[in-house]
Amino acid sequence: MFVSLPTSIAVEENQNVTFTCLARGLPLPNITWSKVGESLPVEAVTTEQGSLLLLEVLPEDSGNYSCTASNLAGEITSPAVELVVHLTLMFTTLPPLGPIFIYAGESLTLPCTADSDLVPTMGWHMQYSQGVEIFPNNTLFIAFAEVSHEGLYVCTANNSFRALEKNVTLYVYALPSCRDIKNRHLLASKSFPIDTSGYYFIDPDGGGTGDEPFKVFCNMTMYNDNGVTVISHDSENATLVNGYETRGSYSRIVTYTGVNPTQIATLVGISRKCFQFIKFECYEVELFGRDMAWWVSRDGKKMNYWGGADPDSGKCACGVDLSCVDPKYDCNCDSEKSQWLEDSGFLSDKSTLPISEMRFGDTGGQREKGYHTLGKFMCVGNPIIVPSA
């Protein structure tokens, strides 16, 4: 009779397999093995204890095996047990050898597949997944790389026998300005591309040094298609000024989005030109007539001129082109007329921009009021030479 019967086994190829079969009787039974419907593999070995040893099995060794115990009294055969030999899980497509270096705004494709006769579970692990797409074939795709995408990417594959990993490190570099991004697009396409305006990371002081890259909006069609770097802030909407009579008693500190003063100064330093629109709508409110209003430069200096006029001129745009409603004044608002007037224009002195604060007064009277509006801060580099189509 059998005291130990073999059991079914599933393994990966190139593994050693042992089937155990023990029987007792008088005289002691002899154990033999067979493969149902086929011959035993040539590497099969039956041990003295009656076990079947299969060395470095291959998928063709799969099948049903049984043992037979026999002596002078007769023989008995065990129920057949199954051996299943699976192909070893292996990567079939790998991402490029790392590390990988790309520029912010570029796309990235990382293929990674693995295979065996057991369908593996595939996936990717990463620190920042926003904007990352995983296709059904486990190809990782980033349409628009950001600096935050930088880091370690791990492709994983696993089945019931083993787990595989493939690591690749991605470095994302930011170009100095939108002008540089636009120029790279042109060089890559060798012709004038479609409008690629959008949000990009830039790094005006160069990769790996100074301040961290920061996100801006790049207008790729503005200013002769030159690639304009645009920085937003919290004071872009028309805002009421009312109830502040003393000169400069109203204060609006301007906070720029996602960027610090040092980063702004570095951007200004590498730009050919920077500009910012400013507007004040007034009703019986003075601007510069009695030093009631001013704006503050990025380094904290009081500025006494308005958009469209020269620095330190004390004028507004209408005072430059002699179009003010009252020729006695250099700003429309300084006439203090009982009607809505406006002084507006672009500021373009790189040494003082962007505006850090706006100050107003003369709005304490019952009918006196005004609205200030400040445009986004914009910078542009040297002209881009567009290649021939």
C-alpha positions as CSV (number, residue, x, y, z in Angstrom):
1,M,0.0,0.0,0.0
2,F,1.1,3.6,-0.6
3,V,2.1,5.6,2.4
4,S,3.0,8.8,0.5
5,L,1.5,9.8,-2.9
6,P,2.8,12.4,-5.3
7,T,1.1,15.7,-5.7
8,S,0.7,18.0,-8.7
9,I,3.4,20.7,-9.2
10,A,3.6,23.9,-11.1
11,V,7.1,25.5,-11.6
12,E,9.0,27.8,-13.9
13,E,11.3,26.3,-16.5
14,N,14.9,25.3,-15.6
15,Q,13.9,24.3,-12.0
16,N,14.5,20.9,-10.5
17,V,11.3,18.9,-9.6
18,T,10.9,16.0,-7.2
19,F,7.9,13.8,-7.1
20,T,7.7,11.6,-3.9
21,C,6.1,8.2,-3.9
22,L,6.4,5.7,-0.9
23,A,4.9,2.3,-0.5
24,R,5.2,-0.6,2.0
25,G,4.7,-4.3,1.8
26,L,6.5,-7.7,2.0
27,P,8.7,-7.9,0.3
28,L,9.4,-4.2,0.0
29,P,7.8,-2.9,-3.2
30,N,9.8,-1.6,-6.1
31,I,8.8,1.9,-7.3
32,T,8.7,2.8,-11.0
33,W,7.5,6.0,-12.7
34,S,5.7,6.7,-16.0
35,K,4.4,9.7,-17.9
36,V,0.9,9.2,-19.2
37,G,0.9,8.8,-22.9
38,E,4.6,9.7,-23.3
39,S,8.0,8.5,-22.4
40,L,9.7,9.9,-19.3
41,P,12.1,12.8,-20.0
42,V,15.6,11.6,-20.7
43,E,16.9,13.5,-17.6
44,A,14.5,11.7,-15.3
45,V,16.1,9.9,-12.4
46,T,14.4,7.5,-9.9
47,T,16.1,7.6,-6.5
48,E,16.7,4.7,-4.2
49,Q,13.8,5.9,-2.0
50,G,11.5,5.8,-5.0
51,S,11.2,9.6,-5.7
52,L,11.3,10.9,-9.3
53,L,13.8,13.7,-9.9
54,L,13.5,15.9,-13.0
55,L,16.4,18.2,-13.6
56,E,16.0,21.7,-15.2
57,V,12.6,21.0,-16.5
58,L,11.3,22.5,-19.8
59,P,7.8,23.3,-20.9
60,E,7.8,20.0,-22.9
61,D,8.2,18.1,-19.7
62,S,4.7,19.2,-18.7
63,G,2.3,16.3,-18.4
64,N,0.7,13.7,-16.1
65,Y,3.0,11.4,-14.0
66,S,2.2,8.4,-11.9
67,C,4.2,5.9,-9.8
68,T,3.7,2.1,-9.6
69,A,4.6,0.0,-6.6
70,S,5.2,-3.7,-7.3
71,N,6.4,-6.9,-5.5
72,L,5.6,-10.6,-5.7
73,A,2.2,-10.0,-4.3
74,G,1.2,-7.7,-7.2
75,E,1.3,-4.0,-8.1
76,I,-0.6,-0.8,-7.5
77,T,-0.5,2.5,-9.5
78,S,-1.0,5.9,-8.0
79,P,-3.5,8.4,-9.5
80,A,-1.8,10.6,-12.1
81,V,-0.5,14.0,-11.0
82,E,0.2,16.9,-13.2
83,L,3.5,18.7,-13.8
84,V,3.0,22.2,-15.4
85,V,6.2,23.9,-16.5
86,H,5.8,27.7,-17.2
87,L,8.0,29.9,-19.2
88,T,10.2,32.2,-17.1
89,L,8.8,35.7,-16.9
90,M,11.2,38.1,-18.7
91,F,11.1,41.6,-20.0
92,T,10.6,41.7,-23.7
93,T,10.7,45.5,-24.2
94,L,12.6,47.9,-21.9
95,P,12.8,51.7,-21.7
96,P,16.1,53.3,-22.8
97,L,19.1,53.0,-20.6
98,G,18.9,55.8,-18.1
99,P,19.3,58.3,-17.0
100,I,17.0,60.2,-19.5
101,F,17.3,63.9,-20.0
102,I,14.6,66.0,-21.6
103,Y,13.5,69.7,-21.6
104,A,10.3,70.9,-19.9
105,G,7.4,70.9,-22.4
106,E,8.7,68.0,-24.4
107,S,7.0,64.6,-24.7
108,L,8.4,61.3,-23.3
109,T,7.6,57.7,-24.3
110,L,8.9,54.8,-22.1
111,P,7.9,51.3,-23.4
112,C,8.1,48.3,-21.0
113,T,6.6,44.9,-21.6
114,A,7.2,41.4,-20.2
115,D,6.0,38.0,-21.2
116,S,5.5,34.3,-20.2
117,D,2.8,31.8,-20.7
118,L,1.2,33.2,-17.5
119,V,0.0,36.6,-18.4
120,P,1.9,39.0,-16.1
121,T,0.5,42.0,-14.2
122,M,2.3,45.1,-15.5
123,G,2.5,48.6,-14.1
124,W,4.6,51.7,-13.4
125,H,5.4,53.4,-10.1
126,M,6.4,57.1,-10.0
127,Q,6.4,60.0,-7.6
128,Y,4.3,62.4,-9.7
129,S,1.6,60.9,-11.8
130,Q,-0.4,64.0,-13.0
131,G,-0.1,64.2,-16.8
132,V,1.3,60.7,-17.1
133,E,-0.6,58.2,-19.2
134,I,-0.2,54.4,-19.2
135,F,-1.3,52.8,-22.4
136,P,-2.8,49.2,-22.5
137,N,0.5,47.8,-23.6
138,N,2.1,49.4,-20.5
139,T,3.9,52.1,-22.5
140,L,4.3,55.2,-20.3
141,F,3.6,58.5,-22.1
142,I,4.0,62.1,-20.9
143,A,2.7,64.5,-23.5
144,F,4.0,67.7,-21.8
145,A,6.9,67.2,-19.3
146,E,7.1,69.4,-16.3
147,V,9.9,69.8,-13.8
148,S,7.8,67.9,-11.2
149,H,7.9,64.8,-13.5
150,E,11.6,64.5,-12.6
151,G,12.4,61.4,-10.6
152,L,12.6,57.6,-10.6
153,Y,10.2,55.6,-12.8
154,V,9.9,51.8,-12.0
155,C,8.4,49.4,-14.4
156,T,7.0,46.3,-12.7
157,A,6.0,42.9,-14.0
158,N,4.9,39.9,-11.8
159,N,3.1,36.6,-12.0
160,S,2.6,33.9,-9.4
161,F,6.3,32.9,-9.6
162,R,8.4,36.1,-9.7
163,A,8.3,39.9,-9.7
164,L,10.5,42.0,-12.0
165,E,11.5,45.6,-11.8
166,K,13.2,48.0,-14.2
167,N,14.3,51.4,-13.0
168,V,14.9,54.5,-15.0
169,T,15.7,58.0,-13.8
170,L,14.3,61.0,-15.6
171,Y,15.8,64.5,-15.4
172,V,13.6,67.4,-16.7
173,Y,15.5,70.6,-17.5
174,A,13.8,74.0,-17.8
175,L,14.9,76.5,-20.5
176,P,15.6,80.1,-19.5
177,S,12.6,81.7,-21.0
178,C,9.6,81.3,-23.3
179,R,11.7,82.7,-26.2
180,D,14.1,79.8,-25.8
181,I,11.2,77.3,-25.6
182,K,9.8,78.8,-28.8
183,N,13.1,78.6,-30.5
184,R,13.5,75.0,-29.6
185,H,10.1,74.2,-31.1
186,L,11.1,75.9,-34.3
187,L,14.4,74.0,-34.5
188,A,12.7,70.7,-33.8
189,S,10.0,71.2,-36.5
190,K,12.4,73.0,-39.0
191,S,9.4,75.1,-39.9
192,F,6.9,77.4,-38.2
193,P,4.9,75.1,-35.9
194,I,1.4,75.3,-34.7
195,D,0.7,77.6,-31.8
196,T,2.3,76.0,-28.7
197,S,1.2,78.7,-26.2
198,G,0.7,77.3,-22.7
199,Y,2.1,76.9,-19.3
200,Y,5.8,75.9,-19.1
201,F,8.5,75.8,-16.4
202,I,11.4,78.2,-17.1
203,D,14.8,78.6,-15.3
204,P,16.3,82.0,-16.1
205,D,19.5,81.4,-14.0
206,G,20.3,78.1,-15.6
207,G,19.8,74.5,-14.6
208,G,21.3,73.2,-11.4
209,T,22.1,76.7,-10.0
210,G,20.3,79.5,-8.2
211,D,16.6,79.5,-7.7
212,E,14.3,76.6,-8.6
213,P,12.5,76.7,-12.0
214,F,9.0,78.3,-11.9
215,K,5.9,78.0,-14.0
216,V,4.8,80.8,-16.4
217,F,2.5,81.2,-19.3
218,C,4.2,81.4,-22.7
219,N,2.4,83.3,-25.4
220,M,4.1,82.0,-28.5
221,T,2.2,84.2,-31.0
222,M,2.5,87.6,-29.3
223,Y,5.1,90.3,-30.1
224,N,6.0,89.2,-33.6
225,D,5.7,85.5,-32.7
226,N,8.8,85.9,-30.5
227,G,7.7,83.9,-27.4
228,V,6.6,86.2,-24.6
229,T,7.0,85.1,-20.9
230,V,3.9,86.1,-19.0
231,I,3.6,86.2,-15.2
232,S,0.2,86.6,-13.5
233,H,-0.6,88.3,-10.2
234,D,-3.5,89.0,-7.8
235,S,-4.3,92.6,-8.9
236,E,-5.4,92.2,-12.6
237,N,-9.1,92.9,-12.1
238,A,-10.4,96.5,-11.9
239,T,-10.5,97.3,-8.2
240,L,-12.4,100.2,-6.5
241,V,-10.5,102.9,-4.6
242,N,-12.9,104.8,-2.3
243,G,-12.6,106.5,1.1
244,Y,-8.9,107.2,1.1
245,E,-8.3,110.9,1.2
246,T,-4.7,111.3,2.4
247,R,-2.1,111.0,-0.3
248,G,-1.1,107.4,-0.9
249,S,-3.2,106.1,2.0
250,Y,-4.7,103.4,-0.2
251,S,-2.2,100.6,-0.7
252,R,-2.4,97.5,-3.0
253,I,0.6,95.2,-2.7
254,V,0.9,93.0,-5.8
255,T,1.6,89.3,-5.3
256,Y,3.0,87.5,-8.4
257,T,1.9,83.9,-9.0
258,G,4.4,81.2,-8.3
259,V,7.5,83.3,-8.4
260,N,9.7,85.2,-6.0
261,P,11.4,88.6,-6.5
262,T,14.8,87.1,-7.1
263,Q,13.4,84.9,-9.9
264,I,11.6,87.8,-11.5
265,A,14.8,89.9,-11.3
266,T,16.8,87.1,-13.0
267,L,14.1,86.8,-15.8
268,V,14.3,90.6,-16.3
269,G,18.1,90.4,-16.5
270,I,18.1,87.9,-19.4
271,S,15.2,89.6,-21.3
272,R,15.6,92.2,-24.0
273,K,12.4,94.0,-23.0
274,C,9.8,93.8,-20.3
275,F,6.5,95.7,-20.0
276,Q,3.4,96.0,-17.9
277,F,0.1,97.8,-18.5
278,I,-1.4,100.1,-15.8
279,K,-4.7,101.9,-15.8
280,F,-6.5,104.2,-13.4
281,E,-10.1,105.2,-14.0
282,C,-11.0,108.3,-12.0
283,Y,-14.0,110.4,-11.0
284,E,-12.9,113.8,-9.4
285,V,-9.7,112.1,-8.3
286,E,-6.2,113.5,-8.7
287,L,-3.3,111.3,-9.7
288,F,0.0,113.3,-9.7
289,G,-1.3,116.9,-9.2
290,R,-0.6,117.0,-5.5
291,D,1.5,113.8,-5.3
292,M,-1.7,111.8,-4.4
293,A,-0.7,108.6,-6.1
294,W,2.3,106.6,-7.2
295,W,3.5,103.1,-7.8
296,V,6.4,101.2,-6.3
297,S,9.2,99.5,-8.2
298,R,10.3,96.0,-7.6
299,D,13.1,97.2,-5.4
300,G,10.8,99.4,-3.3
301,K,11.3,102.9,-4.9
302,K,8.5,105.4,-5.3
303,M,7.7,106.1,-9.0
304,N,6.1,109.4,-10.1
305,Y,5.1,108.7,-13.7
306,W,2.4,106.6,-15.3
307,G,2.1,104.1,-18.2
308,G,3.0,105.6,-21.6
309,A,5.3,108.3,-20.1
310,D,9.1,108.4,-19.5
311,P,10.6,107.6,-16.1
312,D,10.8,110.5,-13.6
313,S,8.6,112.7,-15.9
314,G,5.7,113.1,-13.6
315,K,3.5,112.6,-16.6
316,C,0.9,110.2,-18.0
317,A,0.6,109.1,-21.6
318,C,-1.7,112.0,-22.5
319,G,1.0,114.4,-21.2
320,V,3.5,113.0,-23.7
321,D,1.3,113.2,-26.8
322,L,-0.5,116.4,-25.6
323,S,-3.9,114.8,-25.6
324,C,-5.0,115.4,-22.0
325,V,-8.6,116.6,-21.6
326,D,-7.2,119.7,-19.9
327,P,-3.9,120.9,-21.5
328,K,-2.9,122.5,-18.2
329,Y,-2.3,119.0,-16.8
330,D,-0.1,116.1,-17.8
331,C,-2.7,113.5,-16.7
332,N,-6.4,113.3,-17.5
333,C,-7.2,112.5,-13.8
334,D,-5.4,115.6,-12.5
335,S,-8.1,117.8,-14.1
336,E,-10.5,116.3,-11.4
337,K,-13.5,116.7,-13.7
338,S,-16.9,115.4,-12.7
339,Q,-16.8,112.7,-15.3
340,W,-15.2,109.4,-15.7
341,L,-11.7,109.8,-17.1
342,E,-8.8,107.4,-17.6
343,D,-5.0,107.4,-17.6
344,S,-3.4,104.2,-18.9
345,G,-0.4,102.8,-20.8
346,F,2.5,100.5,-20.8
347,L,5.5,100.8,-18.4
348,S,8.7,99.4,-19.9
349,D,11.7,100.4,-17.7
350,K,13.4,97.1,-17.0
351,S,15.3,98.5,-14.0
352,T,12.1,99.1,-12.0
353,L,9.5,96.5,-13.3
354,P,7.4,94.8,-12.2
355,I,5.2,96.9,-10.0
356,S,5.3,95.7,-6.4
357,E,2.7,98.1,-5.0
358,M,0.1,100.8,-6.0
359,R,-0.8,103.8,-3.8
360,F,-3.7,106.2,-4.2
361,G,-5.4,109.0,-2.3
362,D,-7.9,111.8,-2.9
363,T,-10.9,109.4,-2.8
364,G,-12.4,110.5,0.5
365,G,-15.1,112.8,-0.9
366,Q,-18.7,111.7,-1.4
367,R,-18.3,111.6,-5.2
368,E,-14.6,110.8,-5.5
369,K,-13.7,107.3,-6.6
370,G,-11.4,105.4,-8.9
371,Y,-10.6,102.0,-10.2
372,H,-7.1,100.6,-10.7
373,T,-6.2,97.8,-13.1
374,L,-2.7,96.2,-13.5
375,G,-1.8,94.0,-16.4
376,K,0.3,90.8,-16.3
377,F,4.0,91.2,-16.3
378,M,5.6,90.3,-19.7
379,C,9.1,89.9,-20.9
380,V,10.5,89.1,-24.4
381,G,14.0,88.1,-25.5
382,N,16.0,88.8,-28.7
383,P,14.1,88.2,-32.0
384,I,13.8,84.6,-33.2
385,I,15.0,83.9,-36.8
386,V,12.3,81.7,-38.3
387,P,13.7,79.0,-40.5
388,S,12.5,78.6,-44.0
389,A,9.7,76.2,-44.6
